[in-house]
Amino acid sequence: MKDGSSATANLVGAAEAWVTTPEWMDFLRPDSPAHRHKLLERELYLRLWAPYVRPGCRVLDIGGGIGRFAVWCLDRGCDVHLVDADAISLEVARGHARGRPGTLTTHHTTAEALPHVEADVVIAAELLCYVHDAGAVLAGLRPRLVPGGTLLFSVEARWGWGMALDAPTGHLGALLDDGVLHVPGDRYVRTYDEVDVRELFDGWPLPVLERTHYVLSGPFQQVAGDVDVEALFAWEQRLRSHPIFGKLNRAWVGVATG
Ligand SMILES: C[S@@+](CC[C@H](N)C(=O)[O-])C[C@H]1O[C@@H](n2cnc3c(N)ncnc32)[C@H](O)[C@@H]1O
């Protein structure tokens, strides 16, 4: 994380948000206004990922934030190594880990300088779209996977991302040009279409790659309204198979094998 001009913008934005809206940042607290939404969103991921996380296995969660996936793994007795560039997120994650059956080790470092940990499962949820060089991060994490291990990942999607309620205003040109959006001091996002994802994972078997997040955080959030988990899965399924709306997913969720 060398300069203040690209991926580090996300850290600056996060530091400010921990001061101004901490209740939104620590969404694992049941009284957070984002709690229900973020855990429903986790269900979307786990529908595809849960079968790959054996109880008690070792997990390396990169850019794991406050531990949305780490705590779920800890509840399955896993040995979780949580990496994040944001020290406050790690401190909050340690609080959420207390009393759970698994063990948590936090590493205050970056995806570009990973600790020397070998894991059965690596999680990179909503991370590879925020780093300066996702290919380099993938190359660096591959040796951390045991042979036959699994990488669970998600990235922001090119065509649906810009229609989400939380997209910043005034950046349509960036989305139309190269799909890389950079708001200095706020955020840096590289959005992916299917070809981009497959190119990034060239040489990795990709048993799962799915379009997701149409409703929660996606372009259809507003019109779908409040949903429970059954409605969420049903809307997602219908939108994914729709001839026009199907291409407007907010995210890609995948499983790659090392
Ligand atoms: C959108 S959040 C996702 C958090 C978590 N994976 C989840 O899904 O709840 C992105 C996280 O990646 C972290 N991050 C961004 N760039 C990073 C980097 N280069 N190295 C390590 N962490 C990074 C941020 O601090 C943040 O916690």
The ligand as an SDF file (V2000), in Angstrom:
LIG
                    3D

 27 29  0  0  0  0  0  0  0  0999 V2000
  -15.6980   -4.4020    1.4190 C   0  0  0  0  0  0  0  0  0  0  0  0
  -14.7420   -4.8570    2.7880 S   0  0  0  0  0  0  0  0  0  0  0  0
  -15.0760   -6.6080    2.8630 C   0  0  0  0  0  0  0  0  0  0  0  0
  -14.8440   -7.1510    4.2350 C   0  0  0  0  0  0  0  0  0  0  0  0
  -15.1440   -8.6450    4.3940 C   0  0  0  0  0  0  0  0  0  0  0  0
  -14.3780   -9.4450    3.4610 N   0  0  0  0  0  0  0  0  0  0  0  0
  -16.6180   -8.9000    4.2140 C   0  0  0  0  0  0  0  0  0  0  0  0
  -17.0150   -9.3710    3.1600 O   0  0  0  0  0  0  0  0  0  0  0  0
  -17.3840   -8.5860    5.1280 O   0  0  0  0  0  0  0  0  0  0  0  0
  -13.0700   -4.8240    2.1560 C   0  0  0  0  0  0  0  0  0  0  0  0
  -12.0490   -5.0710    3.2370 C   0  0  0  0  0  0  0  0  0  0  0  0
  -10.7700   -5.2370    2.6270 O   0  0  0  0  0  0  0  0  0  0  0  0
   -9.8100   -4.5040    3.3390 C   0  0  0  0  0  0  0  0  0  0  0  0
   -8.7290   -4.1790    2.3930 N   0  0  0  0  0  0  0  0  0  0  0  0
   -8.8040   -3.3640    1.3050 C   0  0  0  0  0  0  0  0  0  0  0  0
   -7.6370   -3.3780    0.6400 N   0  0  0  0  0  0  0  0  0  0  0  0
   -6.8160   -4.2330    1.3270 C   0  0  0  0  0  0  0  0  0  0  0  0
   -5.4940   -4.6980    1.1420 C   0  0  0  0  0  0  0  0  0  0  0  0
   -4.7730   -4.2900    0.0950 N   0  0  0  0  0  0  0  0  0  0  0  0
   -4.9790   -5.5640    2.0400 N   0  0  0  0  0  0  0  0  0  0  0  0
   -5.7130   -6.0040    3.0820 C   0  0  0  0  0  0  0  0  0  0  0  0
   -6.9800   -5.5980    3.3130 N   0  0  0  0  0  0  0  0  0  0  0  0
   -7.5270   -4.7370    2.4460 C   0  0  0  0  0  0  0  0  0  0  0  0
  -10.5410   -3.3090    3.9010 C   0  0  0  0  0  0  0  0  0  0  0  0
   -9.8910   -2.7760    5.0270 O   0  0  0  0  0  0  0  0  0  0  0  0
  -11.8890   -3.9270    4.2210 C   0  0  0  0  0  0  0  0  0  0  0  0
  -11.9180   -4.4470    5.5280 O   0  0  0  0  0  0  0  0  0  0  0  0
  1  2  1  0
  2  3  1  0
  2 10  1  0
  3  4  1  0
  4  5  1  0
  5  6  1  0
  5  7  1  0
  7  8  2  0
  7  9  1  0
 10 11  1  0
 11 12  1  0
 11 26  1  0
 12 13  1  0
 13 14  1  0
 13 24  1  0
 14 15  1  0
 14 23  1  0
 15 16  2  0
 16 17  1  0
 17 18  1  0
 17 23  2  0
 18 19  1  0
 18 20  2  0
 20 21  1  0
 21 22  2  0
 22 23  1  0
 24 25  1  0
 24 26  1  0
 26 27  1  0
M  CHG  2   2   1   9  -1
M  END
$$$$
